[in-house]
Amino acid sequence: EIVSPDDETYDKFDFYWRHDVTEVLVADPAQRNVRCWRRGADRFEPALRSDLLDVAMDDVTGEIT
């Protein structure tokens, strides 16, 4: 997901949850970062790295120019 003005990225998490999505990556151009959310017991939880992509979010964010 890419955050944009008047965005509904986080509102879509319920949809992703119902469709058994394992991870959601959220890129925020205004904040110049990428965050990972991993499926927990009953909701998506913030994660420092993507297991699916095998990369740390700090590394991805560090590559944004």
VOGU-3710 file (C-alpha; in Angstrom, 3 decimals, decimal comma):
1> eivspddety> 0,000/0,000/0,000  1,132/3,536/-0,711  -0,268/6,251/1,538  -1,738/9,248/-0,265  -3,755/12,295/0,840  -7,210/11,267/2,132  -5,951/7,682/2,047  -7,772/4,672/3,463  -4,759/2,350/3,700  -5,278/1,380/7,319
11> dkfdfywrhd> -9,027/0,984/6,811  -8,215/-1,831/4,372  -6,529/-3,956/7,036  -9,830/-5,687/7,871  -10,182/-6,709/4,207  -6,631/-8,078/4,195  -7,286/-9,917/7,449  -10,396/-11,607/6,056  -8,404/-12,728/3,000  -5,610/-14,309/5,089
21> vtevlvadpa> -2,922/-11,833/4,050  0,274/-12,527/6,033  1,996/-9,146/5,762  1,118/-5,647/4,645  3,828/-3,159/3,668  2,860/0,499/3,882  4,984/3,091/2,084  4,427/6,671/3,199  6,055/9,155/0,802  5,328/12,120/3,074
31> qrnvrcwrrg> 7,065/10,438/6,020  9,675/8,869/3,717  9,355/5,457/5,343  8,095/1,936/4,833  6,453/-0,038/7,620  5,601/-3,700/7,831  2,530/-5,102/9,513  2,444/-8,843/10,219  -0,555/-11,007/10,982  -0,805/-11,607/14,740
41> adrfepalrs> -3,262/-13,638/16,783  -6,202/-11,324/16,146  -4,904/-8,276/14,233  -1,971/-6,973/12,229  0,979/-5,977/14,399  3,946/-3,761/13,522  7,070/-5,695/12,532  10,644/-4,527/12,119  11,213/-6,731/9,085  9,347/-8,505/6,340
51> dlldvamddv> 9,732/-12,274/6,589  8,265/-12,674/3,105  10,820/-10,323/1,529  13,587/-11,109/4,046  14,418/-7,440/4,558  14,436/-5,037/7,504  12,185/-2,007/7,193  15,052/0,244/8,341  17,063/-0,991/5,339  14,203/-0,286/2,939
61> tgeit> 13,561/3,139/4,454  17,284/3,909/4,279  17,212/3,422/0,498  14,515/6,073/-0,055  15,990/9,091/-1,788
//
